[in-house]
Amino acid sequence: MTKYVDDLATIAAARARREGGFVGVIGWCMGGYLAGLLAAQGADVSATVIYYGGPPPLDTVNRIRGPVLGLLFLAGAFIAS
C-alpha cells in the first residue's frame, strides 16, 4: 500500500510540474503489470502502456480512467504443436 501511495504522489507531482498536462505510465514485463495495476486502482493517469506484463484483474478494470495499450504475449500462442 505504501508503494501505491508513493506512486500517486509521483503522479500528482508530475501533473503539478506539467501544469495539469498529460501524465502517463509505462512498464515492461513486471513493470507493465504494475503499470496496469496502478491504472486499475483509479490513478489519475492520462494513458497506460503495458509491455509484456499481465493485464490487471478483470474486477478492477472498471476503475481505469484513461486509455490502456496492452502489448501482451500469451506463452505458447505462437508455438506450433
Protein Blocks (a to p, Z undefined) as FASTA:
>chain_A
ZZmmmmmmmmmmmmmmnnopacddddehjlmmmmmmmmmnopacfbdcdehiacddfklm
mmpmbdcddddddehklpcZZ
